[in-house]
């Protein structure tokens, strides 16, 4: 129906899930991994903006937006796992635990974002951050972890799949150009 109305499919996002309650995760290398410290919100903002620069649909954040999000009831600096090289943040994984008490699948956690500075990619940093985040969510009592990934982000999808995440559903994004001659590419 949307295609007949002139809308074009522009993106597909995959919702993935992992049951961590009975999954033994590989050990992480502890050196350099910790949670975000108070006062590092500006470093996280810079890292997030450089990690996602140029990706579809991403708009740069401000430090004020990051501080606001950290201060929401379901977030805390302890839920943001970071890796450091010296005093520079090189990667992060932002976790959340759902507040919904009526979950049939048990306590549910979420990987909100996983970002690595392009200068530190292809070194296994994303995997180590994700493993540290899964350990954090398991410590908090989560049995299931969900995330969403752009279907065109092959590297991220391969990482999640390698750790046992399975696709549960898809979300499709459509656009319609308001012109005299709509067309899809």
C-alpha positions as CSV (number, residue, x, y, z in Angstrom):
1,X,0.0,0.0,0.0
2,X,2.8,2.4,0.9
3,X,4.5,1.8,-2.4
4,X,1.3,2.5,-4.3
5,X,1.1,5.8,-2.5
6,X,4.6,6.8,-3.6
7,X,6.5,5.9,-0.5
8,X,9.9,4.3,-0.9
9,X,11.5,1.7,1.4
10,X,14.7,3.4,2.6
11,X,15.9,1.2,5.5
12,X,15.2,-2.0,7.4
13,X,16.2,-2.3,11.1
14,X,16.5,-5.7,12.7
15,X,15.4,-6.3,16.3
16,X,17.7,-9.0,17.7
17,X,17.5,-10.9,21.0
18,X,19.8,-13.0,23.1
19,X,18.8,-15.1,26.1
20,X,21.7,-14.6,28.5
21,X,20.2,-16.4,31.5
22,X,21.6,-19.7,30.4
23,X,24.3,-18.6,28.0
24,X,27.9,-18.6,29.1
25,X,29.6,-15.6,27.6
26,X,33.3,-15.7,26.9
27,X,35.6,-13.9,29.4
28,X,36.4,-10.2,28.7
29,X,39.8,-8.7,28.9
30,X,39.3,-6.3,31.9
31,X,42.1,-3.9,31.2
32,X,40.7,-0.5,29.9
33,X,37.0,-1.3,30.5
34,X,35.0,0.5,33.1
35,X,31.8,2.6,33.4
36,X,31.5,6.2,32.5
37,X,32.7,8.6,35.2
38,X,31.0,11.8,36.3
39,X,32.3,14.7,34.2
40,X,33.0,12.5,31.1
41,X,29.7,13.3,29.4
42,X,31.5,15.7,27.0
43,X,34.0,12.9,26.0
44,X,31.1,10.5,25.5
45,X,29.4,13.1,23.3
46,X,32.5,13.5,21.1
47,X,33.0,9.8,20.8
48,X,29.4,9.2,19.9
49,X,29.4,11.9,17.3
50,X,32.6,10.6,15.7
51,X,31.5,6.9,15.9
52,X,28.2,7.5,14.1
53,X,29.2,10.5,11.8
54,X,27.9,9.8,8.3
55,X,25.6,7.0,9.2
56,X,22.0,7.1,7.9
57,X,19.6,9.0,10.2
58,X,22.2,10.0,12.8
59,X,22.1,13.6,14.1
60,X,25.0,14.8,16.3
61,X,24.2,15.1,20.0
62,X,25.1,17.8,22.4
63,X,26.6,17.2,25.8
64,X,23.3,18.6,27.3
65,X,21.4,15.9,25.5
66,X,23.7,13.1,26.8
67,X,23.5,14.5,30.3
68,X,19.7,14.5,30.0
69,X,19.5,10.9,28.8
70,X,21.9,9.7,31.5
71,X,19.7,11.3,34.2
72,X,16.5,9.5,33.0
73,X,15.2,7.0,35.6
74,X,16.3,3.9,33.6
75,X,19.9,5.2,33.0
76,X,23.0,5.8,35.0
77,X,26.7,6.3,34.2
78,X,27.3,2.8,35.6
79,X,25.3,1.4,32.7
80,X,27.6,2.9,30.1
81,X,30.6,0.7,29.5
82,X,33.6,2.5,28.1
83,X,37.1,1.6,26.9
84,X,40.0,4.1,27.3
85,X,43.3,4.6,25.6
86,X,45.1,7.0,28.0
87,X,42.5,9.6,28.9
88,X,40.6,9.3,25.6
89,X,37.4,7.2,25.3
90,X,37.9,4.9,22.3
91,X,34.6,3.0,22.5
92,X,31.4,2.6,24.5
93,X,28.3,0.4,25.0
94,X,25.2,2.0,26.5
95,X,22.9,-0.5,28.3
96,X,19.5,-0.2,29.8
97,X,17.3,-2.4,31.9
98,X,13.5,-2.4,31.2
99,X,11.3,-1.2,34.0
100,X,8.4,-3.4,32.9
101,X,7.6,-5.9,35.6
102,X,5.2,-8.0,33.6
103,X,7.6,-9.6,31.2
104,X,7.0,-13.2,30.3
105,X,10.6,-13.8,29.2
106,X,12.1,-12.5,32.4
107,X,14.0,-9.3,33.1
108,X,14.9,-7.7,29.9
109,X,17.9,-5.5,29.1
110,X,18.8,-3.5,26.0
111,X,21.9,-2.5,24.2
112,X,21.0,1.1,23.2
113,X,24.2,1.9,21.4
114,X,27.6,0.5,20.7
115,X,30.1,2.8,19.2
116,X,33.8,2.7,18.5
117,X,36.1,5.6,17.4
118,X,37.0,4.8,13.7
119,X,40.7,5.1,14.6
120,X,40.2,2.0,16.9
121,X,38.0,-0.2,14.8
122,X,38.9,-3.7,13.6
123,X,40.7,-4.5,16.8
124,X,38.0,-6.5,18.6
125,X,37.1,-3.5,20.8
126,X,33.4,-3.7,19.9
127,X,33.1,-7.3,20.9
128,X,34.9,-6.7,24.2
129,X,32.6,-3.8,24.9
130,X,29.5,-5.9,24.1
131,X,30.7,-8.7,26.3
132,X,31.3,-6.3,29.2
133,X,27.8,-4.9,28.6
134,X,26.2,-8.3,28.6
135,X,28.0,-9.1,31.8
136,X,26.7,-5.9,33.4
137,X,23.1,-6.7,32.3
138,X,23.4,-10.2,33.6
139,X,24.6,-8.8,37.0
140,X,21.5,-6.6,37.1
141,X,19.3,-9.7,36.7
142,X,18.5,-9.5,33.0
143,X,17.7,-12.8,31.3
144,X,17.1,-11.5,27.8
145,X,18.9,-8.7,26.0
146,X,17.5,-6.9,22.9
147,X,19.0,-4.5,20.4
148,X,18.2,-3.0,17.0
149,X,20.7,-2.9,14.1
150,X,20.5,-1.4,10.7
151,X,20.3,-4.3,8.2
152,X,23.0,-2.5,6.1
153,X,25.5,-2.4,8.9
154,X,27.0,-5.8,8.1
155,X,29.9,-5.6,10.6
156,X,27.6,-4.9,13.5
157,X,25.1,-7.6,12.5
158,X,28.0,-10.1,12.2
159,X,29.2,-9.2,15.6
160,X,25.8,-9.6,17.2
161,X,25.2,-12.9,15.4
162,X,28.6,-14.3,16.5
163,X,27.6,-13.9,20.1
164,X,24.2,-15.6,19.6
165,X,21.8,-12.8,19.0
166,X,18.9,-13.9,16.7
167,X,16.6,-11.7,14.6
168,X,13.2,-11.5,16.1
169,X,11.5,-8.9,13.9
170,X,12.1,-6.1,11.4
171,X,11.1,-2.5,11.3
172,X,10.8,-0.9,7.9
173,X,11.4,2.9,7.3
174,X,9.6,4.5,4.3
175,X,9.9,8.0,2.9
176,X,7.8,9.9,0.4
177,X,9.2,12.9,-1.5
178,X,6.6,15.6,-1.9
179,X,7.2,16.5,-5.6
180,X,5.3,16.3,-8.8
181,X,7.1,13.2,-9.9
182,X,7.8,10.7,-7.1
183,X,10.1,7.8,-7.8
184,X,12.1,5.3,-5.7
185,X,15.7,4.5,-6.3
